[in-house]
Amino acid sequence: MSTCELCAAPGGETLWRDGLCRVVRVGGDEGRAFPGFCRVVWNAHVAEMTALPAADRRHLMNVVFATEAALRARLAPDKINLASLGNVVPHLHWHVIPRWRDDSHFPAPIWASGQRPAAAAREVDNAALAAAIAAVLSEEVAGE
C-alpha cells in the first residue's frame, strides 16, 4: 500500500494553514512554469468534497476563493484556473493557478502539451503572497 503524498508532506511551501486545511505554493518545474501556482489541501485524507460536512465544504471553498482573490490582487494574472481533480492523488485538494496569455500553455490547461516556449519568468514574493492570503482569509474565513 502506498502512502498518500499529501498526507506525508505539505505538498509545497506552506503559505497559510489552519486546523482544517493549508495553502501551499507549488515548487519545482510546475511552480517555475506557472508562477504563483498554489494548492489548497484538506489536511485529513478525504477523497471527495461530498465526504465533508457542509460547514467544512464551505470553509474549504472560502479558502480557495480567498486564495484566488489574493493571487489576483498580488499578481494581476489574465485568468485564474481552479481545478479539483484528484485522479492521481486521491486526497482532496484544489489547484489555484494564475494564468497569463503568454504562458507556455495558454489557453490550454497546464497539464496539456505546451503551445509555445515559456515566457520570461515572473517573480513572486512568497512572503508578500502569504501575507495577502492571510489578510483575505482573516476577512473571509473569520465570518464563517
Secondary structure, DSSP 8 states (H G I E B T S, - for coil): ----HHHHS-SSEEEEE-SSEEEEE--HHHHHHSTT-EEEEESS----GGGS-HHHHHHHHHHHHHHHHHHHHHH--SEEEEE---SSS-S-EEEEEEE-TTSSSTTS-TTS--SSS--------HHHHHHHHHHHHHHHTTT-
